[in-house]
Amino acid sequence: MSKVKITQIKSGIDRPLRQKKTLQALGFRKLNQSIELENTPQIAGMIRQVNHLLKVENI
């Protein structure tokens, strides 16, 4: 599987609870934090739900 590097570029404040929980499930704790994850279908779906808050790069 390929890896993706995702960076949170916008805050989860004033977002629906579902989007906040998705950010938390991806592993984000603070703004501008970067995480490298395997690009599984489950992770891709979570990224798609909050893609307006993230910057995604393929590794």
MODELLER restraints for C-alpha pairs under 7 A, 6 or more apart:
rsr = mdl.restraints
at = mdl.atoms
rsr.add(forms.Gaussian(group=physical.xy_distance, feature=features.Distance(at['CA:1:A'], at['CA:38:A']), mean=6.44, stdev=0.5))
rsr.add(forms.Gaussian(group=physical.xy_distance, feature=features.Distance(at['CA:1:A'], at['CA:39:A']), mean=6.38, stdev=0.5))
rsr.add(forms.Gaussian(group=physical.xy_distance, feature=features.Distance(at['CA:2:A'], at['CA:38:A']), mean=6.03, stdev=0.5))
rsr.add(forms.Gaussian(group=physical.xy_distance, feature=features.Distance(at['CA:2:A'], at['CA:39:A']), mean=5.63, stdev=0.5))
rsr.add(forms.Gaussian(group=physical.xy_distance, feature=features.Distance(at['CA:2:A'], at['CA:59:A']), mean=6.97, stdev=0.5))
rsr.add(forms.Gaussian(group=physical.xy_distance, feature=features.Distance(at['CA:3:A'], at['CA:36:A']), mean=6.60, stdev=0.5))
rsr.add(forms.Gaussian(group=physical.xy_distance, feature=features.Distance(at['CA:3:A'], at['CA:37:A']), mean=5.56, stdev=0.5))
rsr.add(forms.Gaussian(group=physical.xy_distance, feature=features.Distance(at['CA:3:A'], at['CA:38:A']), mean=4.43, stdev=0.5))
rsr.add(forms.Gaussian(group=physical.xy_distance, feature=features.Distance(at['CA:3:A'], at['CA:39:A']), mean=5.25, stdev=0.5))
rsr.add(forms.Gaussian(group=physical.xy_distance, feature=features.Distance(at['CA:3:A'], at['CA:58:A']), mean=6.28, stdev=0.5))
rsr.add(forms.Gaussian(group=physical.xy_distance, feature=features.Distance(at['CA:3:A'], at['CA:59:A']), mean=5.39, stdev=0.5))
rsr.add(forms.Gaussian(group=physical.xy_distance, feature=features.Distance(at['CA:4:A'], at['CA:36:A']), mean=5.61, stdev=0.5))
rsr.add(forms.Gaussian(group=physical.xy_distance, feature=features.Distance(at['CA:4:A'], at['CA:37:A']), mean=5.55, stdev=0.5))
rsr.add(forms.Gaussian(group=physical.xy_distance, feature=features.Distance(at['CA:4:A'], at['CA:38:A']), mean=6.30, stdev=0.5))
rsr.add(forms.Gaussian(group=physical.xy_distance, feature=features.Distance(at['CA:4:A'], at['CA:39:A']), mean=5.99, stdev=0.5))
rsr.add(forms.Gaussian(group=physical.xy_distance, feature=features.Distance(at['CA:4:A'], at['CA:56:A']), mean=6.76, stdev=0.5))
rsr.add(forms.Gaussian(group=physical.xy_distance, feature=features.Distance(at['CA:4:A'], at['CA:57:A']), mean=5.64, stdev=0.5))
rsr.add(forms.Gaussian(group=physical.xy_distance, feature=features.Distance(at['CA:4:A'], at['CA:58:A']), mean=4.54, stdev=0.5))
rsr.add(forms.Gaussian(group=physical.xy_distance, feature=features.Distance(at['CA:4:A'], at['CA:59:A']), mean=5.47, stdev=0.5))
rsr.add(forms.Gaussian(group=physical.xy_distance, feature=features.Distance(at['CA:5:A'], at['CA:34:A']), mean=6.66, stdev=0.5))
rsr.add(forms.Gaussian(group=physical.xy_distance, feature=features.Distance(at['CA:5:A'], at['CA:35:A']), mean=5.61, stdev=0.5))
rsr.add(forms.Gaussian(group=physical.xy_distance, feature=features.Distance(at['CA:5:A'], at['CA:36:A']), mean=4.38, stdev=0.5))
rsr.add(forms.Gaussian(group=physical.xy_distance, feature=features.Distance(at['CA:5:A'], at['CA:37:A']), mean=6.56, stdev=0.5))
rsr.add(forms.Gaussian(group=physical.xy_distance, feature=features.Distance(at['CA:5:A'], at['CA:56:A']), mean=5.88, stdev=0.5))
rsr.add(forms.Gaussian(group=physical.xy_distance, feature=features.Distance(at['CA:5:A'], at['CA:57:A']), mean=5.12, stdev=0.5))
rsr.add(forms.Gaussian(group=physical.xy_distance, feature=features.Distance(at['CA:5:A'], at['CA:58:A']), mean=6.25, stdev=0.5))
rsr.add(forms.Gaussian(group=physical.xy_distance, feature=features.Distance(at['CA:5:A'], at['CA:59:A']), mean=6.68, stdev=0.5))
rsr.add(forms.Gaussian(group=physical.xy_distance, feature=features.Distance(at['CA:6:A'], at['CA:34:A']), mean=5.58, stdev=0.5))
rsr.add(forms.Gaussian(group=physical.xy_distance, feature=features.Distance(at['CA:6:A'], at['CA:35:A']), mean=5.43, stdev=0.5))
rsr.add(forms.Gaussian(group=physical.xy_distance, feature=features.Distance(at['CA:6:A'], at['CA:36:A']), mean=6.43, stdev=0.5))
rsr.add(forms.Gaussian(group=physical.xy_distance, feature=features.Distance(at['CA:6:A'], at['CA:54:A']), mean=6.45, stdev=0.5))
rsr.add(forms.Gaussian(group=physical.xy_distance, feature=features.Distance(at['CA:6:A'], at['CA:55:A']), mean=5.62, stdev=0.5))
rsr.add(forms.Gaussian(group=physical.xy_distance, feature=features.Distance(at['CA:6:A'], at['CA:56:A']), mean=4.56, stdev=0.5))
rsr.add(forms.Gaussian(group=physical.xy_distance, feature=features.Distance(at['CA:6:A'], at['CA:57:A']), mean=6.33, stdev=0.5))
rsr.add(forms.Gaussian(group=physical.xy_distance, feature=features.Distance(at['CA:7:A'], at['CA:32:A']), mean=5.92, stdev=0.5))
rsr.add(forms.Gaussian(group=physical.xy_distance, feature=features.Distance(at['CA:7:A'], at['CA:33:A']), mean=5.60, stdev=0.5))
rsr.add(forms.Gaussian(group=physical.xy_distance, feature=features.Distance(at['CA:7:A'], at['CA:34:A']), mean=4.26, stdev=0.5))
rsr.add(forms.Gaussian(group=physical.xy_distance, feature=features.Distance(at['CA:7:A'], at['CA:35:A']), mean=6.48, stdev=0.5))
rsr.add(forms.Gaussian(group=physical.xy_distance, feature=features.Distance(at['CA:7:A'], at['CA:54:A']), mean=5.50, stdev=0.5))
rsr.add(forms.Gaussian(group=physical.xy_distance, feature=features.Distance(at['CA:7:A'], at['CA:55:A']), mean=5.13, stdev=0.5))
rsr.add(forms.Gaussian(group=physical.xy_distance, feature=features.Distance(at['CA:7:A'], at['CA:56:A']), mean=6.59, stdev=0.5))
rsr.add(forms.Gaussian(group=physical.xy_distance, feature=features.Distance(at['CA:8:A'], at['CA:31:A']), mean=5.63, stdev=0.5))
rsr.add(forms.Gaussian(group=physical.xy_distance, feature=features.Distance(at['CA:8:A'], at['CA:32:A']), mean=5.10, stdev=0.5))
rsr.add(forms.Gaussian(group=physical.xy_distance, feature=features.Distance(at['CA:8:A'], at['CA:33:A']), mean=5.86, stdev=0.5))
rsr.add(forms.Gaussian(group=physical.xy_distance, feature=features.Distance(at['CA:8:A'], at['CA:34:A']), mean=6.78, stdev=0.5))
rsr.add(forms.Gaussian(group=physical.xy_distance, feature=features.Distance(at['CA:8:A'], at['CA:53:A']), mean=5.98, stdev=0.5))
rsr.add(forms.Gaussian(group=physical.xy_distance, feature=features.Distance(at['CA:8:A'], at['CA:54:A']), mean=4.55, stdev=0.5))
rsr.add(forms.Gaussian(group=physical.xy_distance, feature=features.Distance(at['CA:8:A'], at['CA:55:A']), mean=6.44, stdev=0.5))
rsr.add(forms.Gaussian(group=physical.xy_distance, feature=features.Distance(at['CA:9:A'], at['CA:31:A']), mean=6.28, stdev=0.5))
rsr.add(forms.Gaussian(group=physical.xy_distance, feature=features.Distance(at['CA:9:A'], at['CA:32:A']), mean=5.46, stdev=0.5))
rsr.add(forms.Gaussian(group=physical.xy_distance, feature=features.Distance(at['CA:9:A'], at['CA:53:A']), mean=5.74, stdev=0.5))
rsr.add(forms.Gaussian(group=physical.xy_distance, feature=features.Distance(at['CA:9:A'], at['CA:54:A']), mean=5.39, stdev=0.5))
rsr.add(forms.Gaussian(group=physical.xy_distance, feature=features.Distance(at['CA:9:A'], at['CA:55:A']), mean=6.55, stdev=0.5))
rsr.add(forms.Gaussian(group=physical.xy_distance, feature=features.Distance(at['CA:10:A'], at['CA:31:A']), mean=6.81, stdev=0.5))
rsr.add(forms.Gaussian(group=physical.xy_distance, feature=features.Distance(at['CA:10:A'], at['CA:53:A']), mean=4.76, stdev=0.5))
rsr.add(forms.Gaussian(group=physical.xy_distance, feature=features.Distance(at['CA:10:A'], at['CA:54:A']), mean=6.86, stdev=0.5))
rsr.add(forms.Gaussian(group=physical.xy_distance, feature=features.Distance(at['CA:11:A'], at['CA:31:A']), mean=6.33, stdev=0.5))
rsr.add(forms.Gaussian(group=physical.xy_distance, feature=features.Distance(at['CA:11:A'], at['CA:53:A']), mean=6.99, stdev=0.5))
rsr.add(forms.Gaussian(group=physical.xy_distance, feature=features.Distance(at['CA:12:A'], at['CA:20:A']), mean=5.70, stdev=0.5))
rsr.add(forms.Gaussian(group=physical.xy_distance, feature=features.Distance(at['CA:19:A'], at['CA:50:A']), mean=6.35, stdev=0.5))
rsr.add(forms.Gaussian(group=physical.xy_distance, feature=features.Distance(at['CA:22:A'], at['CA:46:A']), mean=6.44, stdev=0.5))
